[in-house]
């Protein structure tokens, strides 16, 4: 199935509209917590490229349908079915998803993400490249991939790599869920809209005046002038949106345990982190964090820690290329199938990981995850970032 056929299949799963100069994307699978399918990825790719050249669209807003989730991730069950049936749909999905996520990071017009409700995995991929990332009282944000035998992907090598190293390791390894205050504290959101502010935001955007700037000068059409006009529009949008909510908070739970977090997650490797937490179990936060890590795939923990170390030195395109390599190995020889079986298929929540403990994970196995299976210039994302 090609990109066009995939996009057509998703016509009810993701909705597009243009309202007052905003191209509005609505992820429309509320019963599935708006989990992203391959068809949705292809449809968004096509629509965003069309809007990039459409002077009637000055900015993009992405949101999720329903009250529970912005997007709970990729359609993991479909990826599992592809893998166990020896199909290649999961491989095509990740290639197209990463291309979409990269496009969002480099989009030529202001792209705004309203992260109301659950935001996980693939939801982070279509959110973290936004020029404005808006969270709400209902936001619950996480990268929980190590719990299903994967690693934080969709560009996490890059966007977690831009956080403090100890925070990046804590979020990426544990998969802990953050509330709005902690997303601001960590730098994964730009503004927190409390109470009914999200609804007031939508009303304001429908009435937003694109033609009067701070100087009163009219704004020219965007076509052919992306760099200058997009920056100007973004500043006006920020000036209108940021006053509706908080852009910082002194009430973030993570701020209160930051010294403890830094002490444990500055260990030389995952083994050291776990040992440090085990020696501090009288501290509730340390005991809770240790319990989270003990539920994760030991192989995934070791791969993720190495991934985050390398990712800090990569540009965005190379980060996605690395993640595609990691994903190939995670599906071929890693713990993904077992992780999904335990969580979603049999639902026994008793995964039998390939390696029972961190001590059992061979260093050579971790390094093998970073060896590309594609020869020479054959990487599917080779051209990423060239245009």
N, C-alpha and C positions, 0 to 999 in steps of 0.2 A: 504493500500500500504506500503511495507516495504522499508528499506533503499536502497536496491539494485534496486528495481523498480523505486523509486524516482530518483535515480542517472541516470538511463538509460533515463528517460524522459527528463533530463536536458542536454543531450549530445550536443545540439547546443547552449544552453544558457550560458554555461561556458566551456571554451576551455583550454586544457592542452597541454603543449609542454615542451621539454627539450632542452635547447639551451646553449651550452658551460658550462655545469654543473649547470645551473639554471633551476629549475622547474618553468615554467611560467604559472600562472593562469590568464586568461583573462575573466572577467565578460562580457558576450556578449549579452546584451539586450539593445543596445544603444537607441532604440526608447522609452524604458521604463526607461531611465536613469540608466540602469544596476541594477534595483531593484532586490533583491535576492528572488528567489522562494524556496520552500521546496526542490525541486529537485536539485537546485544548491547547497544548503547546504549539502545535502547527497553526491553529487558528490565530492565536495571539501573535505569533511570528508574522504571519501574513498581514494582519490588521495593523500592527505597529509599523511595519514597513510602509504600508499604504498611508497611514496618518503622518509619517515623517515628511511626506511630500505634499501634504494637503494643507493649504493655507487657512482653511476653515478650522483646523484643529491647532490650537495654540499650546495646549498642555494635555497630559493624560492623567486620569485618576483610575486606580485599580482598587476594587473592593470585593468582598465576599457576600454571597447571598445568605440570608438567615441571620440568626442572632448568636450562633455558637462559634462560628469559625470564619476567619479570613481564608485560611487554607491550611489543612492539617498535613500537607506533604504531597508526595507523588502517590499514584495509585499502586501501592505496594503489592496488593493482591494480584493485579495484572502482571506486574514484573515477576512475581513468584511463579505465576502460571507459565509465563514465557520461558523461564529458566528450567522448570521441571519438565516441560514439554519439549525441551531442546529446540525451541524456536529462537529467533534473534530479535524479537520485538523489544526486549529490554535493552539491548545494545543500541538500537535505533532511537529509542526513547531518550537515553542519556545524551547521545550526540545532539539531538534536536533541542533537548532541554537546556543544555549548556550553551548552545548557540543563542537561544532566546535570552537566557540570563545575562550573557555577555552583551547582547544588544541593549538590554535595559540599563546596564551600567554605563553604556556609551550613547544612550539615546539623545538625539539632538534637540529635543524639546523637554520642558519640565515634566517629570514623571513623579506622581504623588501616590503613595501607598497608604491606604487607610486600614490599619492592622487591628481590626476590631474582632476580638475573640481569639481562638487558637491559631497560632502561627508556628508551623514546624516544617522542617525539612524543605521540600520543594516550595513551600510558601515563603520561606526565607529567600529562596532563589529569585522569586519575582518581586521581592520587597527590598532587599538590602542594596540593590542598585538604584533605588529611588532617590531623587533629589530631596524629597521630604518624606520621612518615615513617621507616620502618625500612629501613636498607640492610644488605647482607651482603658477605662476601668476594667473592661472584660478581657484585655489582652493577656494571653498566656503563651509565652514565646520560648522555644527550645530547639536545640539540634540533638535529638535523642538517638541518632543512628547507631551508636555503639551497642544499644540495647537489642538491635536486630541483626547484629553481625556486619554492619556497614561502618561508615566513617562519615564525618560531617562534610557534605559535598556542596553542590550548587554554588561554588565560589567561596565556601567557608575557609578554605586555605588562605584566601586573600582577605576577606572581611574580618574573620577572627584574627588573622595575622596582623591587622592594624590595631588590635586592642593591646592592652598590657599583657605580656606573655603569661603571667599567672592566671589572669582572667580567661584568656583564650584556652588555656589548658583545662581549667575548671569547667568551662562551658562545653568544650568539645569532648572531653573524656567522660564527664558525668552525665551529660544530657539533661541537666537540671532545668526545670521550668521557671521562667522569670515572669514576674508581674511588671506592670508599667513602670513603677519606680526604678526597678533594677535595670530595665532596658535603657532608660535614660542614663543611669549611673554607668553602665558598661559602654555606652556609646553606640547602641544598636537601634536607637530611635532618636528623633529630633524634637518631638513635642508630644506631650501627654494631654489629651483632651478629657477632662473629667465630667462626670454627670451627663447632662444633655448636650454638651459641647459638640459631639460628633454630628448630631442632627442639625445643630446651628451651623456647623461647617458646611454641610450639604446645601442648606438654604442660602448661605452666603455665596457659595460657588455658582449657584444658579443665577445669582444676581450680580456676579462679579463684573466690574466695569473694566474692560480691557483697554479702553481708549484714553483714559486720563491717568497719566503717571504723576510722579511727584512734581514734575515741572509743568504739567498740564499739556505736554506735547503728545500728539497722537502716536500710536505704535504702528510701525509699518508691518505689512505681511511678512511672515517668517520665511517663505520660500527663498532659498539662496542666501539667507542671512542668519543661519542657525546660531553661530557662535555668539554674535553680539546681541541679537534680539532675544534668544533663549535666556541668556544670562540676565537681561533686563527684566524679562517676564518673571523669572524665578525670584528675583529680589522683591518684586511687587507681590508675588504670591506669598513669599515668606513674611513680608510685612503685614499681610492681611491675616494669615493663619496663625503665626506664632503667638500673637497676643490672646488668642482664644484659650490657650492652655499653658502648661508648665514646660519650660525648657531645661529645668534642673530641679532637683529635689534633695533635701537633706534627710529624707525619711527612707532611703533605700535600705532594705535589710542587708544587702551585701556590704554596704558601707560600714555597718557595725561589726562585721566579721572580717573585714579586709586584711587586717594584720595577720590574723590566723590563716586566712586563705593564702596569702603571700608566702607565709612560712612553709606551709605544706606543699604548695604547688610550685615552689622554686627548687624542689629536689631534682637531681640529675636526670631521672627517668621515671617511668610509671612505677617500677618496683619501689623506688625511693619514696614516691608520693604515698603509695599504699602503706608502706612501713611507717612513715611519719604520722599518717592518720591513725594507724593502729596503736601507736604509742600515746595517742591523745584522745582516747575514747571517752574520757570523763567530760570532754567538751561536747555538748549536744550536736553542734554543727559538724564537728569532725566525725562523730559517730554516724550521723545521717549521711554524710558524704562518702564515708567508707562503705556503708551499706549500698549506696547507689553504684559505686565502682564494682563491688562484688557481684552485682547483677549483670554486668556488661560482659561482652565477649572479650576474653583476655587477648586474643589475636587482634581484634579491632582496637583495643586500647593501645597496644604497642604500635600498630600501624598509624593510628590517629596522632599519637604523640610525635612520631617521626614526621608525619605529614605537616603538622603545625610548625615544627621546627624548620622544615624546608620551605613551607609556604610563605614565611615571613620575608624570604629573599626573592620571591618570584613576582613578576608583574601579573596582571589579571589574566591575560590570555594563557600564559604558561601555567598558572594555577589551575585553570580549567583543563588544560591538556594533561596535567599530572593527575587530576581527579578522574579523568576518563580511564587512564591506565589503572589506577587503584580500583575503580569500579569493575573493570574487566576481571581482575584477579579476585575481587570479593565475591563475584558471582561464580567464577570458575572453581576456585579452591578455598574460598573463605567460609564464613559462618552464616551467610545471608539466608540460605534455604532453611537451615535449622532455626534461626532466629524468628523467621516469619511463621514457621510451623508452630513453634511454641506460643507465639503471641496471637496469631490470627487464625490458624487452621485448626489445630487441636485445642488451642487455648488453655494448655496445662501450665503455661508460664514456668516450665521447667526445661529450659534449653540445655541440650547436651553439646556444649561447645567442643570444637575440634581439639582444643587444648584446655584442660580443666583449670589450670592456674597460670598466672603470669610466668612462673618459673619454668613452665613446660614449653613456652613459646620460643622456638629457635630464632636466634638473631638473623640467620640466613633466610628464614621464611619471611620475616618482616622486610628485609631488603629486597627480596624477590618481588614484592608487591610494587616496587618502584621501577621495575624493568619493563619497558614498553613491549607489548606483544606484536607491534606493527613495525615492519622493517623500514629502514631508511626514512623516506619522506611519506610513508604511508599512513601517518596518524590522521584519523578522521577530522581532527580539529586543526590541522596544519595551517590552514588559511586564516584562522581566527586572529583578528587584530590587524590584518594586512590592508584593510580598506577603511 
